[in-house]
Amino acid sequence: MSDGTGTRLLRRLARAGRVLGLLAAAIAAPVVADTTLPRSVRLALNTASIPEASYAAVVMTLDGQTMLSRNAEVAMNPASVMKLVTTFAAFETLGPAYTWRTEVHTTGPVLAGRLQGNLVIRGGGDPRLSLEDFWMLLRDVRARGVRDIDGDVILDRSWFAEPDIDPGAFDGRPTRPYNAGPDALLVNFRSVRLTFAPDPEGKAVRVLMEPPLPGINVISRLTLENNLPCDGWPEDPAVDLPNRTLTFEGRYPLACGEQTKSFVLLPPADYAAALFDHLWRNLGGTLRGSVKTGSLDPGAKLLTGLDSAPLAEIVRDINKNSNNVMTRHLFLTLGRSGGAATLDGARTAVTQSLKRAGIDAPELVMENGAGLSRIERVSAGTLARLLAAAAVLPTGPEFIASMPIAAVDGTARRWFRNTPVAGRAHLKTGYLENVRAVAGYVHGVDGRTLVVVSIVNHPGARNAVGVQEALVQWAFENTASARCCHGMQRANRKGQSSGPVVRP
């Protein structure tokens, strides 16, 4: 061994010794959890008339040492914060590069532009199959020589085994896109976008639909008002689901200009059929048969396909924008093991992913994985341990980056504006009737990071945003107390080990 090599080895051993020393110090002098809530949090709870029994909070270092804990192991409804559980499991089970595939097959030969058989479109559960993606897929079918279809178009939706859900079951608003259920061939979130275009000359408001699907009726009885401020507009129509009709009435302020809003009226198979018919004819194609639901013939031949965006990009859309439909798709995808995906399989997959990370969550209840549920439950402690574990895994940077940044983007863009916390916290928010929740990472100015979880389950939860803000602010101001993790994070930045990885 040369003198230079020996010197480098000694330096590495010394650095490793310092890291091990930091770990030993952390274990020997752990941060003691404080069960007394900070004064600012207690004041916010009192202001919102919320008892401490209805509140759970955890502040934790990245190596799992608890700085503050209150009702940490109580099962609570986390609303959309549950998406963190689903997306964590997806990263660990599927990996950040996972994609979904939509395929087109034929059951006969193509001669002189004519398909002598059926065209089968097989859905693969793509959570974000857009209108443009579907158009490109059909355009590719045309480019491969298919112009006329002698048979039928078969929509194979069997990749998911679960039946269609009742979109009005959750809150009685079946036309809202967030209530759309998962479907293996879900296109454009099954929605139509309505543009409200004021016409001053005609003193009316035109409502334009995109895509212009047959079978959907939109009636505008809006009156245009010149002298009203734009403090709202009639965006909630009268809904006639049997006749698939939306009727808008009331006064529309000219000051609002053009506005857009999306609605869902057609069942999944009907929507895909109507959209195919509209786009196929616009592409110059013809169809002799009909569009109907079915399954892929084993003898069918693959014609073309379309891969989705990778899972890391999908997860970013889910967590940044709290997209319920995409989360339902992701959750069901976890339940696919050989056969069609099931909810029971998804729940098992999530539990297994948590166990691999060393997290036992006996209180966990998952209905759809999106948090759009009255029965889903998880504890603040489980969420905190999940966030701490996720941060040190190889997929940790992707997971953290998927969450909204305070005062910057996503559902946290209005949080902590013009404060020192702005831009220094990754926070997933959740809100339902009787539920307010936030969970994520708070980054101190000196590089320290803390995990923060705050959940309110109480009829006064709608007034509890100040409670969440108070805990995040307290964590930000106390990152300097996380002495155990500062050295570990500094070692990480220098390329050194930060101690044992939670998942083997």
N, C-alpha and C positions, 0 to 999 in steps of 0.2 A: 504494500500500500504506500503510495507516495505521500510526502508531507502535506501537499495541497489537498489530496483526497481525505486524509485523516483530519485535517482542520475543518473541512466542510462537514464531515460526519459529526465531529464534536459540536459544531454549531447547530446542526439539525437536532441532535440529542438535547442540547440546551434549550432550544425553542420548544421542543416537545415537552421537556420538563416543566417549562413555564406554563404551558397549556394545562398539563396535568395538575400543576399546582393550583391554577385557577379553579379547576373542577373540584379538587380536594377542599379548597376554601369554601366553595359553594355548598358542598355537602356538609362540611363541618359547621358552617354558620349560615343555615338556611334562613331565607326571609320569612318572618313570622306573619301568617295571615291575620289581618285585622277584620274582625267581624262587625266592628262599628263603622257605619257608613260615614263618609266625609260630610262635614257640615253643609257644604253646598248641595250635596245630593239629598240630604235630609230636608233641607229647606225647599228644594224643588218638589219633593214628594208631598210635603205639607201644602205647598201652594196649589198643587194639582189635586189635593184631598185624596191621596193614595196611601194606604197603610203600608208599612214596611213588609208585612206578611205577603203582600201582593207583588213584591219586587224581588228580583234575583240579580246579583251582580258578582262578577269575578274579574279581578285584575291579576295577571300572571306574567312571569318572566318567560322567555323563550325556552328555558330548560325545565319549565314546569313547576317552578316554585311560586306559590300563591302569595301575593301581597295584600289582597283584599278579597273577602269572600262573604257573601250574604245569601242564604237560601240556595246555595250553589247546587245541591243535589236534588232540588225539588223539580219534578216534571212540569214543564210549562209549555204553553203554545208559543212558538217563536215566530209565527207568521213567515214572511219570506226569508228570514234568516236561515230557515231550514234548507234553503238552496245551497248553503255552504256544506252541509252534510252530503248532499247528492253530488255536488261537483268535486268534493274531496274524494269520494268513493270512485267517481268516474276517472279522475286522474290516476288513482292507484290501481284500478281494475283494468281500464281500457288503454290508458296512456295518452299523452298529449297529441300524438300524431294520428289517432284513430279517426277513420272517416266512415260515413254512411254512403251506400251506393244505390242509385235508382237505375233500373235496367229496362231495356226494351227488347222484347223477343218477337219472333215471327213463327207461325205454325205452317207456313207454306212458302213456295218459291215466289220471287219477285221477277216478273217478266214484263218488259217494256213499261216499267213504272207502275205496274199493277201487282199488289200483293194478293196472291191467290190463297187466302187464309186469314187468320186472325192476327191482330197486333196486340201483344200483351205488354202492359206497362206494370212492372213489378216494383212496388214501393219498398224501400229499405230503411224506413224510419227516419229519414233526413229531417232534423229539427228545423232547418231553415231553407227549405226548398222554395225559392222565390218565384214570382211570376216570370221574371227574366230567365231564371234557370230552366223553368219548364218550357218556355218558348225556345230556348237554345237547344234543349233536348229534342223537341219536335222538329226544329230546323235541321238538326243533324240526321234525323230520320229521313227527311226530304232529301238531304244531300246524299244519302246512301241509296237513293233511287226509288224510294216509295212515294208515289203520288196518289194512287187510288187504292183503297182497301176494299176488297170484295167481301170480306167477312166482318167480324165484330172487333171492337176495341175492348179488351178485357183488362179491367183494373184489379190487379192482384194486391190486396191489402192484408195478406195473411202473415206478414212479418211480425205484427203484434197480435197476440191472442185475445186481448181484452175487447169486450164489446164497446160500442159507441156510448159515451156518457150523455146524460141529460145536461145540456149547457146552462139550464136555468136552475139547477138543483142547489147551487151554492148560495146565490144571492138574488135569484129571481130576475136576472138580467141576461137572458139567453143570447142577445145579439152583441154582447160585448166580446171582443176578440180574446180577452184574457180568460174567458170561460170556455173557449174551444178545447175539446178533448184531443188526446193524442190519436194519430192515425198514421199507419205505415206509408200512406201516400198523401200526406198533408201538403197542399200547395198553397203558398201565399197566406198561410195561417187561416185559410178558408174565408178570407175577408174580402170585402169590396171597400174601396176608398171613395168617400163622397166629398166632393169639393163644392163649397157654398160660394157661388159667384154672384155678387150684387150687380144688378142691372139698373143703374140710375135712370136711364131713359125710359125703360119699361116699368120702373118703380116696382120691381120684383126681384126675387132671388132665385137664380137657377141652381139646381143641384145636379152636378155631373158625376157619373159613376164610372169607376175604373177598377177592374175591367167591366165592360158593358155586357153583363151576362144575361141571357134570356131567362125568364122566370122570376126575376127580381123586379119589383115595382117600387119606385120612389116618387112620392107625391109631395110637392112643395106648395104650401099655402102660406108661406112666409110673406109678411109685408115689410117693405123696406122703409126704415125710418131715418130721416136725415139729421135730426137734432138730438139723438140719443148718444151718450158716451158708450164706448165698448167695454162694459163691465160684465158682459155675458151675452150669450146668444142661444136660441132654442136648439140645443144639440141633442136633446132626448126626445125621440119621435114616439108617436103612437105606433105600436107594433102589432101587426096582424100576421102571426107566424103561419097559420094554415094557408093563407094566400100570399105569403112571402112579400109583404108590403110594409114599407115605412112611410109614415105621414108626418111631415113637419109643419107645425103651425106656430104662430106668434109673431112678435116684432123682431126684426133683424136690424141692428144698428149699422148704418152705412160706414161708420167709423171702424167697424171690425174688419173691413176689407174681405179678402178671400180667407176662408177657414177650411180645414180638412178634418175628417173624422172617419174612422173605419168601423164597419159593422159586419156581423156574421148572420146570415139568414138561411143558407143551404146546408143540409147534412153533408158529411164528408164525401161520400160517393157521388152525390148529386153535384156538388161543387166541382169536383175533378172532372166529371162528365161534361158539365156545361163549359168549363174552361177549355177542355180538349177540343170540343166542337168549335168554340169561338176561334181558338188559335189555329187549329188545323185548316179551317176554311180560309182564314186570312193568309195562310201559307200556300194557298192554291191546291190543297188536298181535297179529296172526296172520300166519303164513307158510305158504302152501300148498306151495311148492317147498323148496329146500334152500339152505344157505350154502356157497358154493364160490369158489375162486380163478378169476379170469378177467381180461378187459380191458374197457375202456370202449368201448361201441359208439359210432362216430362220430355216429350220429343221436340219441344220448341227450340229454336235456334237463336242464340244471342245476336242481336243486331248492333246495339250500341248501349252506352251507359254514361252515367254522370256521377262523379264523386262529390261529396259535400266538402265544405271547408273542414279543416282539422279540428279535433275536439278542443284544443286550446283556444281557438278562435270562437268556437261555439260557447264555451264556458265564459269567455269574456263577455259575450252578448248577454248571456244569462245573468251573470252577477252584476254587471254594470247597470243593466236596464231592468233587472228583476223580471225577466220574461218567463211567465208561467207555462206557456204552451211548450216552449223549447225545453224547459226543465222536466216536464212530464215525459217528453220523448227521451231525454237523457236517462231519466229514472227507469223507464221501461226497458231501454237498451241494456241496462245493467242486468235485467232479468232474462236475457236471451242466452240460453246455453244449449246449443244444438237445434232445438225446436223454436217455436214462436215465443216471443218475449211475454212474460207474465209479471204481474205486480208482486206476487208471492216470491218469484225468483229475484226480483229487484230488491225486495226487503232483505232476503237472505244475503245477496251480494253486498249490500251496504253493511250489514252486521259483520260479515267476514272481513271486509276492508278495514273496519274499525278495530277488530281484534288483531289484525296483522300489525296495526300501528300501536298495539298495546292499550287500546281504549275499550273498557267494558262499559256498555251503556244499556243496562237492564230497563231503564225507563223509556227508551226510544220507541216512539210510535210514528210510523210513516204511512200515510195514505196514498199520496201521489208524488211526494218528494219535493213539491214546489212551495209548500207552506200555505197554499190556497185551500185551507182545510180547517174545520172546527175541532178535529180530533188529533191532529199531529202533536206530538209532545217530544221534548228533549230538555235536558237540564242545562243551566248555564255552565256548570262544571264540565259536562261532556263537550260542549262547544269550545270552551277554553282549552281543554286538553287537545281537541282536534286541531285548533288553530296553532297551538304550540308545536304539535307533531308535524303539521303540514309545512311549517316554516323551515324545518331542517331536512326535509326530504328533497331528492333531486328535482321534483316538480314544484317545489316551494315557490321559486320566483314566478312561475306561470300562474300558480294559484293566487298568490298575493296580488299580482298585477291585474287579475281578473276583477278585483273588487273596486268599487267606486272610490275616488280620491276626494277627500273633504274639500269643498269649495271649488272643485275642478270639473268633475264629470259625473255621469250616471245619476243614481238616485240620491247621492250625497252632494250634488253640486251646489245646493243652497245651504249646506251645513258649514258653520264656522267661517263665513265670509268675513274678510277684514279682521281676522284674529290670527294669533301666532300658530293655531292649529291648522290653518288653511294650507293644503298641500302636504301635510305631515301626518295624515291618517288614511288608511285604507279601511273603509267601513261599509259593511253590508247592512242595509236597513230593512225593517219589516213592519208592516202596519195592516192590521185588520180591526174590525170592530172589537173593542175590549182588549186589544193587543198592541203594544209598542215594543220594538226590539231593535237592538243594534249590536253588531259584533265585528271585531276586526283587529287591526294592528295600529298602534299609535307610536310614531317615530319621534324621539326626542331630538333636540338640536345637536346633541353630542353623539348621535349615532345609536343610542340605545333604543330598543323597541320593546313594547309591552303588548300583551294580548288583553283585550277588553271585551267583556260581554255584559249586556244590560237588558233585562227583560221585565216588562210590566204586563201583568194579566189582571185587568180591573176595568169595570165599566167606565172609569174616568181616564182610560189609557190615551184617548185622543188628545188630552191636555198634557201628556207626559213627555213631550219632546224635550222640554227643559231638563228633565231627569236624565235622559240619555246624554245630552250635551254636558251636563255637570260632571258625569262620571268620566267621559272622554277627556274633558278639560283637566280634571284632577289627575288622571293617568299621565297626561302630557306634562303636567307640572311636576310629577313625581318620578319621571323616568330616571332621574339621577339616583333614586333610591335602589334601582335595580343593579346593585354593584356586582352581583354574581354573573350577570350576562354581559356587562360592558366589555370585560376582558375577552370573553368567549367570542363576541361578535367582532372585536378588533382582530382576534386571531383568525377568524374566518376570512376577513377582508385581506389578510396576508397569505391566504392559501393554506392555513393550518387546520387541523381537525378541531371541531368544537365539542368533541365528546361522542359518546355512543349514539348512533342513529336509532331512532325509535323503531323503525321497521327493519327486520332483518333482510 
